[in-house]
Amino acid sequence: DIVRGKDLFLGHKQGKQHLEKRLESMFKNIQENNEKQLGELTTAQVREYWWNANRQQVWKAMTCSEDRLRGNAYFRATCGGSGNNARRALSQCRCGDGKKPGSNADQVPTYFDYVPQYLR
């Protein structure tokens, strides 16, 4: 949401302005370094382009990071060790489908960015 400019920032106004200024600077830098492909796009379009190109890696880093973010409590309980009880799956990114061990366990929930932030 922050990257896409759709975050419900509830902090102070100066913090939001500072964050937006830094993000805009980063995306302008990306645009300048990729002038051929991104030269005609607005900053908002560059943000969407970058997110679409990097979304899976960002979600993977947020949910599957070995040491930093994997154990966070942001995601609700989905499965447990046997797949039948609802606990957060700390040893995998997602629950498998039950047919093959580990099936889909490395996929990340990239659909969350389409759910409005206030509903997550």
N, C-alpha and C positions, 0 to 999 in steps of 0.2 A: 504494500500500500504506500509506503514511504517513497519507494522508487517510482511508482506510477503516479505520484502526486495526489493520491486519494486517501491519505491517512487522516483519521479523525484525531488529530493532534490536540490533546487537552492540556498541554503545558502552557507556559506563558508565551505571549505573542512574540517577544524578542527571540526566544529559542526556536520557534517555528520559522521566523524570518531568516535566522542564521542558517538553519538546516536547508531551507529552500535555496538560499543563495549558494551554498556549497554544492548542493545537488545540481543546480543549474550550471554552475561552473564546470562540474565533472562532465555533464552531458554535452556542453558546448565543446569541451576538450575532445570527447569521443567523436563528435560531429566533425570537428576540424581535422582529426586524424584519419577520418574516413570520408573525406570530402566527396569522393566519387560516388559512393553509395548513398550518403546521408546529406549531401549539400543542400538539397531542395526542401528538406523536412524542417518542420518547426521543432522547438525543443520538446514539446509535449509528444510529438510523433517519434522523436529520437528515444525518449523515455520508453514508450511502448515497444519500439523496435528492440531496444536493449533488453527489456524484460522478456519479450517473446523469445529472444535468442538465448537468454541465460536463466530463465525461470527454473528449469529442472535442476540445474546445478545449485542454485540458491536454496531451493527447497531441500535438496539432498544435504547440503551443508547444515541447514537448520535442524533437520530431523535425524540425520544419520551420523553426524560428527562423532567420532570415536570418543573424544575427551571433553569437548566444550559444551555442546548444546543437546546432545542426544537424550540426556536424562531430564530435560526440562518438562514442566507440567503444562505447556501450552496446548498440547493435543489431548483429546479426551480418550478414555479407555476404549480399546478396540478389540483386543484379544489377550489371551494369556498363554502360558506354556503349552497347554493342550489345545488351544484354539476355541475352547468352549466357555471359558470364563472371561468376564470383561475386566481386564487390567491393561495398563499401558504396556505395550510390547517394547521393553527397554533393550532387548537384544536384537531387534530388527526394526527396519523403518516402517514396515506395514505388515499386516497379517497376510499369510498365504491363503490360497483358496481351498486348502485341505486336501487337494488331490495329489499334489506333489510336494514333498518337503521343501520349504523355502520358496515356493512358487509365488511370485509377485512381492516377496518380502523386501526386495531392494528397490521397488518403485516408490515414488514419493507422491504425495497428494497435491498435485499442481492445480487442482480445481479450486482450492481454498481461495485463491485470489479473485474468483468470480462471485464468491459469497460476500454480500455486504458486510463490512467490518463489524457493525453493531450486532450482527446475528451470529458471529463466531464465538 
